[in-house]
Amino acid sequence: MSHNAASDHHPVPTAEDWWVFRGPADLPPPPSWRGIAGSLGAPGAQDYLLSPEDVAVVNTALHLRRPLLVTGRPGTGKSSLAHAVAEDLDLGEVLRWPVNSRSTLEDALCRYDAVGRLREVSLERERRSTGASGRLRYRTRGRQSDIGDFLRLGPLGTALAARDRPRVLLIDELDKADIDLPNDLLVVLEEARFEIPELARLPEGQQNVEVLVTGSRERVPVNRGTVTCENFPIVVMTSNGERDFPPAFLRRCVRLDLQDPAEEKLRDIVRLHLGEEALGDAEDLVQDFLERAATQTLATDQLLAAVHLRVSGADLSREQLINTVMRRLDEAFPA
Protein backbone atom coordinates (compact mmCIF):
# COMPACT_ATOMS: atom_id res chain seq x y z
CA MET A 1 0.00 0.00 0.00
CA SER A 2 3.01 2.25 -0.09
CA HIS A 3 2.85 5.33 -2.29
CA ASN A 4 5.29 5.75 -5.11
CA ALA A 5 6.46 8.88 -6.83
CA ALA A 6 3.83 11.37 -7.87
CA SER A 7 4.63 10.70 -11.52
CA ASP A 8 3.28 7.16 -11.11
CA HIS A 9 -0.21 8.59 -10.52
CA HIS A 10 -0.41 12.00 -12.20
CA PRO A 11 1.42 13.84 -14.96
CA VAL A 12 4.19 16.04 -13.62
CA PRO A 13 3.29 19.70 -14.33
CA THR A 14 5.75 22.09 -15.85
CA ALA A 15 6.89 25.26 -14.12
CA GLU A 16 4.36 27.22 -16.18
CA ASP A 17 1.54 24.99 -14.89
CA TRP A 18 2.57 25.32 -11.25
CA TRP A 19 1.13 28.78 -10.61
CA VAL A 20 -2.46 28.04 -9.57
CA PHE A 21 -3.26 31.04 -7.40
CA ARG A 22 -3.22 34.09 -9.69
CA GLY A 23 -2.16 31.77 -12.49
CA PRO A 24 -4.69 30.64 -13.27
CA ALA A 25 -4.52 26.85 -13.70
CA ASP A 26 -6.29 23.70 -12.57
CA LEU A 27 -5.72 22.69 -8.96
CA PRO A 28 -3.23 19.77 -8.86
CA PRO A 29 -3.78 16.56 -6.86
CA PRO A 30 -2.52 16.53 -3.25
CA PRO A 31 0.68 14.73 -2.19
CA SER A 32 0.29 11.01 -1.62
CA TRP A 33 0.43 11.32 2.18
CA ARG A 34 -2.25 14.04 2.14
CA GLY A 35 -4.88 12.02 0.32
CA ILE A 36 -8.23 11.30 1.95
CA ALA A 37 -8.64 7.63 2.77
CA GLY A 38 -10.67 7.40 5.95
CA SER A 39 -8.40 9.92 7.67
CA LEU A 40 -6.57 12.83 6.10
CA GLY A 41 -2.88 12.20 5.95
CA ALA A 42 -3.09 8.88 7.81
CA PRO A 43 -0.32 6.57 6.63
CA GLY A 44 -0.78 2.92 5.96
CA ALA A 45 1.13 0.34 7.93
CA GLN A 46 3.60 -0.08 5.07
CA ASP A 47 4.03 3.70 4.80
CA TYR A 48 5.36 3.98 8.35
CA LEU A 49 8.97 3.16 9.18
CA LEU A 50 9.94 1.93 12.64
CA SER A 51 13.14 0.40 13.92
CA PRO A 52 12.97 -3.21 15.24
CA GLU A 53 13.47 -1.82 18.75
CA ASP A 54 10.46 0.49 18.39
CA VAL A 55 8.36 -2.32 16.93
CA ALA A 56 9.18 -4.38 20.02
CA VAL A 57 7.92 -1.59 22.29
CA VAL A 58 4.64 -1.34 20.36
CA ASN A 59 4.11 -5.09 20.59
CA THR A 60 4.83 -4.98 24.32
CA ALA A 61 2.00 -2.47 24.80
CA LEU A 62 -0.34 -4.62 22.70
CA HIS A 63 0.37 -7.79 24.68
CA LEU A 64 0.09 -6.07 28.06
CA ARG A 65 -3.00 -4.09 27.01
CA ARG A 66 -1.27 -0.99 28.37
CA PRO A 67 -1.57 2.50 26.91
CA LEU A 68 1.36 3.39 24.67
CA LEU A 69 2.81 6.80 25.56
CA VAL A 70 4.68 8.10 22.51
CA THR A 71 7.00 11.06 23.00
CA GLY A 72 9.20 12.95 20.58
CA ARG A 73 9.65 16.24 18.82
CA PRO A 74 6.95 17.50 16.43
CA GLY A 75 7.08 15.72 13.09
CA THR A 76 8.57 12.44 14.30
CA GLY A 77 5.37 10.52 13.49
CA LYS A 78 3.79 10.14 16.92
CA SER A 79 0.17 10.54 15.81
CA SER A 80 0.73 8.59 12.60
CA LEU A 81 1.72 5.52 14.61
CA ALA A 82 -1.88 5.02 15.77
CA HIS A 83 -3.09 4.91 12.17
CA ALA A 84 -0.35 2.47 11.18
CA VAL A 85 -1.32 0.13 14.05
CA ALA A 86 -5.01 0.33 13.15
CA GLU A 87 -4.36 -0.60 9.54
CA ASP A 88 -1.84 -3.31 10.29
CA LEU A 89 -4.28 -5.03 12.67
CA ASP A 90 -7.34 -4.23 10.52
CA LEU A 91 -9.13 -2.44 13.36
CA GLY A 92 -10.95 0.18 11.33
CA GLU A 93 -10.85 3.95 11.64
CA VAL A 94 -8.87 5.47 14.47
CA LEU A 95 -10.84 7.25 17.18
CA ARG A 96 -9.08 10.54 17.92
CA TRP A 97 -9.28 12.71 21.01
CA PRO A 98 -7.28 15.94 20.51
CA VAL A 99 -6.48 17.26 23.98
CA ASN A 100 -6.11 20.89 25.01
CA SER A 101 -6.15 22.82 28.29
CA ARG A 102 -9.97 22.85 28.32
CA SER A 103 -10.45 19.15 27.64
CA THR A 104 -12.38 17.15 30.23
CA LEU A 105 -12.73 13.44 30.76
CA GLU A 106 -16.50 13.77 30.57
CA ASP A 107 -16.33 15.17 27.04
CA ALA A 108 -14.28 12.18 25.91
CA LEU A 109 -16.66 9.70 27.56
CA CYS A 110 -20.14 10.94 26.70
CA ARG A 111 -21.98 14.13 25.79
CA TYR A 112 -25.60 14.83 26.59
CA ASP A 113 -27.60 17.28 24.49
CA ALA A 114 -29.79 18.55 27.31
CA VAL A 115 -30.98 21.56 25.29
CA GLY A 116 -32.07 19.37 22.38
CA ARG A 117 -34.00 17.02 24.64
CA LEU A 118 -35.67 19.91 26.48
CA ARG A 119 -36.74 21.38 23.14
CA GLU A 120 -38.20 18.05 22.03
CA VAL A 121 -40.13 17.63 25.29
CA SER A 122 -41.48 21.18 24.96
CA LEU A 123 -42.64 20.51 21.38
CA GLU A 124 -44.37 17.32 22.45
CA ARG A 125 -46.22 19.10 25.25
CA GLU A 126 -47.23 21.89 22.87
CA ARG A 127 -48.63 19.44 20.33
CA ARG A 128 -50.59 17.61 22.98
CA SER A 129 -51.98 20.79 24.48
CA THR A 130 -53.22 21.95 21.06
CA GLY A 131 -54.91 18.66 20.29
CA ALA A 132 -52.27 17.37 17.90
CA SER A 133 -51.72 13.69 17.37
CA GLY A 134 -49.11 13.58 20.12
CA ARG A 135 -46.60 11.84 17.90
CA LEU A 136 -43.06 13.07 18.39
CA ARG A 137 -41.57 14.94 15.47
CA TYR A 138 -38.08 13.61 16.15
CA ARG A 139 -37.80 9.99 15.04
CA THR A 140 -34.89 7.64 14.61
CA ARG A 141 -35.20 4.39 12.66
CA GLY A 142 -38.97 4.43 12.90
CA ARG A 143 -39.28 4.76 16.67
CA GLN A 144 -40.12 7.62 18.98
CA SER A 145 -37.16 9.52 20.34
CA ASP A 146 -35.90 8.87 23.85
CA ILE A 147 -32.96 10.00 25.94
CA GLY A 148 -30.63 7.78 23.89
CA ASP A 149 -31.18 10.07 20.91
CA PHE A 150 -29.57 12.92 22.84
CA LEU A 151 -26.53 11.04 24.16
CA ARG A 152 -23.40 10.42 22.11
CA LEU A 153 -20.34 8.58 23.34
CA GLY A 154 -17.10 10.49 22.89
CA PRO A 155 -13.96 8.90 21.41
CA LEU A 156 -12.90 7.34 24.71
CA GLY A 157 -16.43 6.15 25.47
CA THR A 158 -16.79 4.68 21.98
CA ALA A 159 -13.48 2.84 22.35
CA LEU A 160 -14.56 1.33 25.67
CA ALA A 161 -17.97 0.34 24.28
CA ALA A 162 -16.55 -1.61 21.31
CA ARG A 163 -18.14 -5.05 21.07
CA ASP A 164 -16.91 -7.12 18.12
CA ARG A 165 -13.26 -6.04 18.09
CA PRO A 166 -10.99 -3.53 19.82
CA ARG A 167 -10.73 0.03 18.55
CA VAL A 168 -7.60 2.14 18.31
CA LEU A 169 -7.85 5.35 20.32
CA LEU A 170 -5.43 8.21 19.68
CA ILE A 171 -5.19 10.66 22.59
CA ASP A 172 -3.24 13.43 20.93
CA GLU A 173 -0.97 15.86 22.81
CA LEU A 174 -1.87 14.75 26.31
CA ASP A 175 0.79 17.04 27.73
CA LYS A 176 -1.51 20.00 26.99
CA ALA A 177 -4.18 18.71 29.38
CA ASP A 178 -5.12 19.95 32.82
CA ILE A 179 -2.77 18.56 35.46
CA ASP A 180 -5.33 16.07 36.84
CA LEU A 181 -6.57 14.68 33.51
CA PRO A 182 -3.86 12.01 32.94
CA ASN A 183 -4.52 10.31 36.28
CA ASP A 184 -8.30 10.58 35.86
CA LEU A 185 -7.95 9.02 32.43
CA LEU A 186 -5.98 6.07 33.75
CA VAL A 187 -8.59 5.40 36.43
CA VAL A 188 -11.19 4.88 33.71
CA LEU A 189 -8.83 2.75 31.63
CA GLU A 190 -7.90 0.61 34.64
CA GLU A 191 -11.51 0.04 35.63
CA ALA A 192 -12.55 -0.42 31.98
CA ARG A 193 -16.00 0.98 32.70
CA PHE A 194 -17.77 4.27 33.32
CA GLU A 195 -21.21 5.51 34.31
CA ILE A 196 -23.47 7.81 32.31
CA PRO A 197 -25.24 9.85 35.02
CA GLU A 198 -28.25 10.72 32.83
CA LEU A 199 -28.99 7.02 32.37
CA ALA A 200 -28.14 5.92 35.90
CA ARG A 201 -30.84 8.30 37.22
CA LEU A 202 -33.59 6.74 35.13
CA PRO A 203 -36.28 4.71 36.93
CA GLU A 204 -35.88 0.94 37.22
CA GLY A 205 -37.01 -0.73 34.01
CA GLN A 206 -36.01 2.20 31.80
CA GLN A 207 -32.24 1.86 32.10
CA ASN A 208 -31.60 -0.25 29.00
CA VAL A 209 -30.90 2.42 26.41
CA GLU A 210 -29.14 2.51 23.06
CA VAL A 211 -26.82 5.50 22.65
CA LEU A 212 -25.00 6.93 19.65
CA VAL A 213 -21.25 6.51 19.15
CA THR A 214 -18.61 8.85 17.74
CA GLY A 215 -18.26 9.04 13.99
CA SER A 216 -21.48 7.36 12.85
CA ARG A 217 -25.18 6.86 13.52
CA GLU A 218 -24.51 3.45 15.03
CA ARG A 219 -25.72 2.71 18.54
CA VAL A 220 -24.55 0.56 21.40
CA PRO A 221 -26.70 -0.76 24.26
CA VAL A 222 -26.04 0.60 27.74
CA ASN A 223 -27.42 -1.40 30.65
CA ARG A 224 -28.29 0.30 33.94
CA GLY A 225 -26.37 3.42 32.97
CA THR A 226 -22.92 1.79 32.85
CA VAL A 227 -20.69 1.17 29.84
CA THR A 228 -18.57 -1.91 30.49
CA CYS A 229 -15.58 -2.69 28.31
CA GLU A 230 -15.58 -6.05 26.49
CA ASN A 231 -12.62 -5.41 24.17
CA PHE A 232 -9.91 -3.31 25.77
CA PRO A 233 -8.95 -0.56 23.31
CA ILE A 234 -5.49 -0.01 21.90
CA VAL A 235 -4.62 3.39 23.34
CA VAL A 236 -1.87 5.53 21.79
CA MET A 237 -1.13 8.74 23.73
CA THR A 238 1.22 11.36 22.32
CA SER A 239 3.27 14.02 24.08
CA ASN A 240 5.56 16.73 22.78
CA GLY A 241 7.40 16.82 26.09
CA GLU A 242 5.89 20.10 27.26
CA ARG A 243 5.33 18.74 30.77
CA ASP A 244 6.25 15.85 33.02
CA PHE A 245 3.77 13.15 34.01
CA PRO A 246 3.45 11.75 37.55
CA PRO A 247 5.17 8.41 38.30
CA ALA A 248 1.82 6.69 38.96
CA PHE A 249 0.75 7.57 35.43
CA LEU A 250 4.03 6.49 33.82
CA ARG A 251 3.98 3.19 35.69
CA ARG A 252 0.77 2.21 33.90
CA CYS A 253 2.06 3.06 30.44
CA VAL A 254 4.50 1.55 27.99
CA ARG A 255 6.74 4.36 26.78
CA LEU A 256 8.13 4.87 23.30
CA ASP A 257 10.45 7.79 22.55
CA LEU A 258 10.61 8.46 18.80
CA GLN A 259 13.94 9.97 17.88
CA ASP A 260 14.53 12.31 14.96
CA PRO A 261 15.30 10.11 11.94
CA ALA A 262 18.96 9.60 11.14
CA GLU A 263 20.22 10.28 7.63
CA GLU A 264 19.56 6.83 6.18
CA LYS A 265 16.07 6.60 7.66
CA LEU A 266 15.31 10.08 6.39
CA ARG A 267 16.25 8.96 2.89
CA ASP A 268 14.09 5.85 3.29
CA ILE A 269 11.10 8.03 4.21
CA VAL A 270 11.55 10.23 1.15
CA ARG A 271 12.06 7.17 -1.04
CA LEU A 272 8.97 5.47 0.36
CA HIS A 273 6.62 8.38 -0.25
CA LEU A 274 8.07 9.98 -3.35
CA GLY A 275 10.23 7.37 -5.06
CA GLU A 276 13.91 6.82 -5.75
CA GLU A 277 14.00 9.33 -8.58
CA ALA A 278 12.65 12.08 -6.33
CA LEU A 279 15.39 11.37 -3.82
CA GLY A 280 18.02 11.87 -6.52
CA ASP A 281 16.46 15.11 -7.73
CA ALA A 282 16.39 16.68 -4.27
CA GLU A 283 19.74 15.75 -2.77
CA ASP A 284 20.51 19.38 -1.95
CA LEU A 285 17.26 19.67 0.03
CA VAL A 286 18.05 16.52 2.00
CA GLN A 287 21.52 17.78 2.88
CA ASP A 288 20.20 21.19 3.81
CA PHE A 289 17.55 19.62 6.05
CA LEU A 290 20.13 17.45 7.83
CA GLU A 291 22.45 20.40 8.46
CA ARG A 292 19.71 22.67 9.76
CA ALA A 293 18.00 19.97 11.85
CA ALA A 294 21.18 19.61 13.89
CA THR A 295 20.57 23.00 15.49
CA GLN A 296 16.94 23.85 14.68
CA THR A 297 13.55 22.26 15.22
CA LEU A 298 12.31 20.81 11.94
CA ALA A 299 9.78 18.10 11.08
CA THR A 300 10.24 15.31 8.57
CA ASP A 301 7.10 16.21 6.68
CA GLN A 302 8.63 19.62 5.96
CA LEU A 303 11.32 17.88 3.94
CA LEU A 304 8.70 15.73 2.21
CA ALA A 305 6.77 18.86 1.29
CA ALA A 306 9.87 20.54 -0.14
CA VAL A 307 10.87 17.47 -2.16
CA HIS A 308 7.31 17.03 -3.43
CA LEU A 309 7.20 20.62 -4.63
CA ARG A 310 10.60 20.23 -6.31
CA VAL A 311 9.72 17.05 -8.24
CA SER A 312 6.22 18.21 -9.13
CA GLY A 313 7.56 21.16 -11.04
CA ALA A 314 7.23 23.99 -8.54
CA ASP A 315 8.62 27.21 -9.93
CA LEU A 316 10.46 27.94 -6.68
CA SER A 317 14.14 28.30 -5.99
CA ARG A 318 15.89 26.38 -3.23
CA GLU A 319 15.80 29.47 -1.03
CA GLN A 320 12.07 29.93 -1.67
CA LEU A 321 11.38 26.30 -0.72
CA ILE A 322 13.28 26.75 2.54
CA ASN A 323 11.46 29.99 3.35
CA THR A 324 8.01 28.53 2.63
CA VAL A 325 7.91 24.93 3.87
CA MET A 326 11.23 24.33 5.66
CA ARG A 327 11.28 27.16 8.17
CA ARG A 328 12.34 26.25 11.69
CA LEU A 329 9.42 25.40 13.98
CA ASP A 330 10.94 27.10 17.02
CA GLU A 331 11.17 30.44 15.20
CA ALA A 332 9.19 33.26 16.75
CA PHE A 333 7.03 35.50 14.60
CA PRO A 334 8.49 38.97 14.10
CA ALA A 335 7.10 41.59 16.47
Secondary structure, DSSP 8 states (H G I E B T S, - for coil): -----GGGTS----HHHH--TTTT-------GGG--SSSTT---GGG----HHHHHHHHHHHHHT--EEEE-STTSSHHHHHHHHHHHTT--S-EEEE--TT--HHHHHEEE-HHHHHHHHHHHHHHHHTT-----S-EETTEE--GGGGEEE-HHHHHHT--SS--EEEEETGGGS-TTHHHHHHHHHHHTEEE-HHHHTS-TT--EEEEE-TTSS-EEEEETTEEE-SS--EEEEEE-SSS---HHHHHTSEEEE-----HHHHHHHHHHHH-HHHHHHTHHHHHHHHHHHTTS---HHHHHHHHHHHHTT----HHHHHHHH---TT-----
